[in-house]
Amino acid sequence: MFTPKVKFLLIPIKLEVNLIYFFLFHEKWGWGKKIIKRHPYLKNVLNIKTKKNREKYIKKYIIEFRNENKESIRNQIKKYSKNWKKVEKKYLTILPEILNTPWPKDKKIIKAMISINPICPRFINNWSFSLFYKQGSKKMKETIMHEICHFLYFKKWKEVFPSVKRKAFEYPYIEWHLSEILAPVILNDPRIQKLLKHKAAFYKEHQKLKINEVNVPKYFSFLYKEYKFKQYSSDDFLRKAYSEIKQHKNIFSNL
């Protein structure tokens, strides 16, 4: 079976600037606080008035931080690569079995871009994601599995729901919410748990929501177990999960 490889590399500075800027000034869930907690000096950028000067400040900080922590970042890239290789082949073999779709052969490389940003977004168009340089091996493994899951998940999604627009794969669309709920649901499948060895985390924002008095992560976890137990196909499960979240989409309206 063909499987891609994960390549670890340093994130381009321009992308690093854009991401940090977005999470500090445009993201609605308050995740920018996580960046400030890790990089207190970046708090000063909040007092700068223009976008151009904010970006200059952020870029200068990133360059200086990278230079001061060059050895640590380089060693972490080596460590991540070594630890990931222990589970890469098994995980990338199990995931298409769960989602019932093969890896596309034109996607030979998945890029894990090492970043000073503790928030780790993924980029569906080029199968890459940001990975914080200061994670422990357990968190690193979960983050990589979570982000990689998105790539094959959305391939499967397009096969089951070809009419859904590409923009729906991003926040704030309900399809995006479902993808972020189902990624940890899938990682908690017993086949993946043998590799991950701890329960995958859900967004706190989703944990606060309830469907029929059950919090959203548990609701879709129960649904996944029910469909798996009854040996329904992954197509059937996705159709049911999509139907359920659309019926209750109003609870996501304030997120």
C-alpha positions as CSV (number, residue, x, y, z in Angstrom):
1,M,0.0,0.0,0.0
2,F,1.3,3.4,-0.9
3,T,1.7,5.9,2.0
4,P,3.1,9.4,2.0
5,K,6.1,10.5,4.1
6,V,6.2,13.3,6.7
7,K,8.9,15.8,6.1
8,F,10.0,18.1,8.9
9,L,11.3,21.5,8.0
10,L,11.3,25.1,9.4
11,I,8.2,27.1,8.5
12,P,8.9,30.0,6.1
13,I,9.2,33.3,8.0
14,K,6.5,35.1,5.9
15,L,4.0,32.4,6.7
16,E,5.0,32.4,10.4
17,V,4.4,36.2,10.5
18,N,1.0,35.8,8.8
19,L,-0.2,33.1,11.2
20,I,0.9,34.9,14.3
21,Y,-0.7,38.1,13.0
22,F,-4.0,36.3,12.3
23,F,-4.2,34.7,15.7
24,L,-3.3,37.9,17.6
25,F,-5.7,40.2,15.7
26,H,-8.4,38.3,13.8
27,E,-9.1,34.9,15.5
28,K,-12.3,34.9,17.5
29,W,-11.7,32.2,20.1
30,G,-8.9,34.0,21.9
31,W,-6.2,31.6,21.0
32,G,-3.8,34.6,20.6
33,K,-3.4,34.5,24.4
34,K,-1.6,31.2,23.9
35,I,1.0,33.0,21.8
36,I,1.4,35.8,24.3
37,K,1.9,33.3,27.1
38,R,4.7,31.6,25.2
39,H,6.2,34.9,23.9
40,P,5.4,37.7,26.4
41,Y,7.3,40.3,24.4
42,L,4.8,39.9,21.5
43,K,2.3,41.6,23.8
44,N,3.8,44.9,22.8
45,V,2.6,44.4,19.2
46,L,-1.0,44.8,20.4
47,N,-0.3,48.5,21.0
48,I,1.0,49.2,17.5
49,K,-1.6,50.9,15.3
50,T,-0.8,49.9,11.7
51,K,-0.7,46.5,10.1
52,K,2.6,47.2,8.4
53,N,4.4,48.1,11.7
54,R,2.8,45.2,13.5
55,E,4.1,42.8,10.9
56,K,7.5,44.4,11.0
57,Y,7.6,43.9,14.8
58,I,6.5,40.3,14.6
59,K,9.0,39.5,11.9
60,K,11.9,41.1,13.8
61,Y,10.8,39.1,16.9
62,I,10.7,35.8,15.0
63,I,14.1,36.3,13.4
64,E,15.7,37.2,16.7
65,F,14.0,34.3,18.5
66,R,15.1,31.8,15.9
67,N,18.7,33.0,16.0
68,E,18.8,32.8,19.8
69,N,17.2,29.3,19.8
70,K,18.7,27.9,16.6
71,E,20.3,24.9,18.2
72,S,17.3,24.0,20.3
73,I,15.0,24.2,17.2
74,R,17.4,22.2,15.1
75,N,17.6,19.5,17.7
76,Q,13.8,19.4,18.1
77,I,13.4,18.9,14.4
78,K,15.7,15.8,14.5
79,K,13.9,14.5,17.6
80,Y,10.4,14.9,16.1
81,S,11.5,13.1,12.9
82,K,13.1,10.2,14.9
83,N,10.1,9.7,17.1
84,W,7.5,10.1,14.4
85,K,9.2,7.4,12.2
86,K,8.4,4.9,14.9
87,V,4.7,5.1,14.2
88,E,4.5,6.7,10.7
89,K,4.1,3.6,8.6
90,K,1.5,1.9,10.9
91,Y,-0.6,5.1,11.3
92,L,-0.6,5.9,7.6
93,T,-1.7,2.4,6.9
94,I,-4.4,2.3,9.5
95,L,-6.0,5.7,8.6
96,P,-7.1,4.7,5.0
97,E,-8.5,1.5,6.4
98,I,-10.7,3.5,8.8
99,L,-11.8,6.1,6.3
100,N,-12.0,3.5,3.5
101,T,-10.1,5.6,0.9
102,P,-6.4,5.3,-0.3
103,W,-3.8,7.9,-0.1
104,P,-3.5,9.8,-3.4
105,K,-0.3,8.9,-5.1
106,D,0.4,12.5,-6.2
107,K,0.7,13.4,-2.5
108,K,4.1,11.9,-1.6
109,I,5.1,14.4,1.0
110,I,3.2,15.9,4.0
111,K,5.1,18.9,5.4
112,A,5.3,19.4,9.1
113,M,6.5,23.0,9.4
114,I,8.3,23.7,12.7
115,S,7.1,26.9,14.2
116,I,7.5,29.1,17.3
117,N,3.7,29.4,17.3
118,P,1.9,27.1,19.8
119,I,-1.2,27.0,17.6
120,C,-0.9,24.4,14.8
121,P,-3.2,25.1,11.8
122,R,-3.3,22.8,8.7
123,F,-3.3,23.8,5.0
124,I,-5.5,21.4,2.9
125,N,-4.4,22.8,-0.4
126,N,-0.7,21.7,-0.1
127,W,-1.0,19.1,2.7
128,S,1.1,20.9,5.2
129,F,0.7,22.0,8.8
130,S,2.4,24.1,11.5
131,L,4.0,22.2,14.4
132,F,5.1,23.9,17.6
133,Y,8.8,23.4,18.3
134,K,8.4,22.9,22.0
135,Q,6.0,19.9,22.3
136,G,6.7,16.8,24.2
137,S,6.7,13.5,22.3
138,K,3.1,12.5,23.3
139,K,1.6,15.9,22.2
140,M,3.8,16.0,19.1
141,K,2.5,12.6,18.0
142,E,-1.1,13.5,18.6
143,T,-0.8,16.8,16.8
144,I,0.8,15.2,13.7
145,M,-1.9,12.4,13.7
146,H,-4.7,15.0,14.1
147,E,-3.5,17.2,11.2
148,I,-2.7,14.3,8.9
149,C,-6.2,12.9,9.6
150,H,-7.7,16.1,8.1
151,F,-6.0,15.6,4.8
152,L,-7.4,12.1,4.2
153,Y,-10.7,13.0,5.9
154,F,-11.3,15.8,3.4
155,K,-10.3,13.6,0.5
156,K,-13.0,11.1,1.7
157,W,-15.4,13.9,2.3
158,K,-15.2,15.1,-1.3
159,E,-15.9,11.5,-2.4
160,V,-19.0,11.3,-0.3
161,F,-20.2,14.9,-0.7
162,P,-18.8,16.1,-4.0
163,S,-21.2,19.1,-4.1
164,V,-19.9,20.7,-0.9
165,K,-17.8,23.8,-1.6
166,R,-14.1,23.9,-0.7
167,K,-14.6,27.0,1.4
168,A,-16.7,24.9,3.8
169,F,-13.5,23.1,4.9
170,E,-12.5,26.2,6.9
171,Y,-13.9,28.1,9.9
172,P,-16.7,29.0,10.6
173,Y,-18.6,26.5,8.4
174,I,-20.4,23.6,10.0
175,E,-18.3,21.2,7.9
176,W,-15.2,22.6,9.5
177,H,-16.6,22.1,13.0
178,L,-17.5,18.5,12.2
179,S,-14.0,17.8,10.9
180,E,-12.4,19.2,14.1
181,I,-14.8,17.0,16.2
182,L,-14.3,13.8,14.1
183,A,-10.5,14.0,14.0
184,P,-10.1,13.1,17.7
185,V,-13.0,10.7,17.4
186,I,-11.0,8.9,14.7
187,L,-7.8,9.1,16.8
188,N,-9.7,7.4,19.6
189,D,-10.4,4.4,17.5
190,P,-8.8,1.3,19.2
191,R,-6.6,0.7,16.1
192,I,-5.0,4.1,16.4
193,Q,-5.0,4.1,20.2
194,K,-2.5,1.2,20.0
195,L,-0.1,3.8,18.6
196,L,-1.1,7.0,20.3
197,K,-1.6,5.4,23.7
198,H,-3.7,8.3,25.2
199,K,-7.1,9.7,24.5
200,A,-7.0,12.5,21.8
201,A,-8.2,15.9,22.9
202,F,-11.2,17.8,21.7
203,Y,-11.5,21.6,21.5
204,K,-12.7,23.1,24.7
205,E,-15.2,25.2,22.7
206,H,-16.8,22.0,21.4
207,Q,-16.9,20.4,24.9
208,K,-19.1,23.2,26.2
209,L,-21.8,22.4,23.6
210,K,-24.5,19.8,24.1
211,I,-26.8,17.7,21.9
212,N,-29.7,16.0,23.8
213,E,-27.9,16.7,27.1
214,V,-24.7,15.1,25.9
215,N,-21.6,17.1,25.2
216,V,-20.8,17.3,21.5
217,P,-17.5,15.2,21.5
218,K,-19.3,12.4,23.4
219,Y,-22.3,12.6,21.2
220,F,-20.3,12.0,18.0
221,S,-18.0,9.5,19.8
222,F,-21.1,7.4,20.7
223,L,-22.3,7.7,17.1
224,Y,-18.9,6.5,15.8
225,K,-19.0,3.5,18.1
226,E,-22.6,2.7,17.1
227,Y,-21.8,2.7,13.4
228,K,-18.6,0.8,13.9
229,F,-20.4,-1.9,16.1
230,K,-23.1,-2.3,13.5
231,Q,-20.4,-2.5,10.8
232,Y,-21.7,0.3,8.7
233,S,-19.4,1.9,6.1
234,S,-17.4,5.0,6.7
235,D,-19.6,6.6,4.0
236,D,-22.7,5.9,6.0
237,F,-21.1,7.2,9.2
238,L,-20.1,10.5,7.5
239,R,-23.6,10.9,6.1
240,K,-25.2,10.3,9.5
241,A,-22.7,12.6,11.3
242,Y,-23.3,15.4,8.7
243,S,-27.0,15.0,9.0
244,E,-26.8,15.2,12.8
245,I,-24.6,18.3,12.9
246,K,-26.7,20.1,10.4
247,Q,-29.8,19.4,12.5
248,H,-28.1,21.0,15.5
249,K,-26.0,23.7,13.7
250,N,-27.7,26.5,15.7
251,I,-25.6,25.5,18.8
252,F,-22.4,26.4,16.8
253,S,-23.7,29.8,15.7
254,N,-21.9,31.7,18.5
255,L,-18.5,30.0,18.0
